[in-house]
């Protein structure tokens, strides 16, 4: 069983996975703006949050108005810092002390941004990031729209009630399925904290004007736009319906085992449950490559396994094209996870699922078959990719 120290080490990630909900978004509506933040950071990283906020303000104010968007210029740093915080919640950015830089997923996003004529893979990547970081919020909103809820206040009120039910569902799951008492208490404490935070946000004030509707508006509306931008919703505000793609996503959740009478729920990350020796909340095997299955479902009602790994030479050629965009700046080692994220997004955009474990095995085989090619690919920046791939040896 995992030790107390191991639980403490993964406490933040476990808390995020137990209730995947970024929280209050302060009206940050444009999902592709977070992909642009990656490009603003790339030339100046590592840097401080304050400096990056100034860069975002300057660069975003140069851009033409987006269809259906506002032409209001960004002013103070508060809104720009909010953009950064959501980008961090999507795990595109990460902090090293006082400095901020790209994460593995951030480098993958940068690589996809370079494919300027291909919008579908970038959108697939962003949808996967949303599911990973905010999935139980966004997907339950999608379900509510599909059930006929349309007004933000109605959606918000019903969503919060379902979240409280979801917390209780996971609390009962932990009590019934987690045998170790310390693990059980830890999970229960994290869920209790999540419930207190939620209840505080939706509790009407004793006196004065209620801020609950304001909270619902700024929680629900941005996610409605994210879902619309990514093709899961159609229509105007107040008259939204789930698209066929959105319905495919909901059906895929039902097939995989995440459908409750009142809400949808997501599995814990398989790696995390393995590290902490926790039982799965989904049926056995259904949580493998779960988020990419959902993303692929937006392009095919029955996602198919990827064929990318069948030809080693072809895979090597594709890595050669992508690798310059995922090399770590100021480091000598490329993060092979970035490569996986890029290829998984490209495959999902075509309705196919690239298995992470199989991709890792293919990287190991590439090192064994083509060591000189791998070394030449990265020799200009030290050992680079070669070292990263040797991790799998």
Secondary structure, DSSP 8 states (H G I E B T S, - for coil): ---HHHHHHTHHHHHHHHS------TT---HHHHHHHHHHHHTT-SB-HHHHHHHHHHHHHHS---TT-------SHHHHHHHHHHHHHTTSEEEETTEEEE-HHHHHHHHHHT-TT-HHHHHHHHHHHHHHHHHHHHHHHHHHHHTT--SHHHHHHHHHHHHHHHHHHHHHHHHHH---HHHHHHHHHHHHHHHHHHHHHH---SSS---HHHHHHHHHHHHHHHHHHTTSEESSTTS-EE-HHHHHHHHHHHHHT-B-SS-B-----HHHHHHHT---SSSTTTTTTHHHHHHHHTT-SS-EE--GGG-HHHHHHHHHHHHHHH--TTSS---HHHHHHHHHHHHHTTTEE--HHHHHHHHHHHHHH-HHHHHHHHGGGTTHHHHHHHTT-
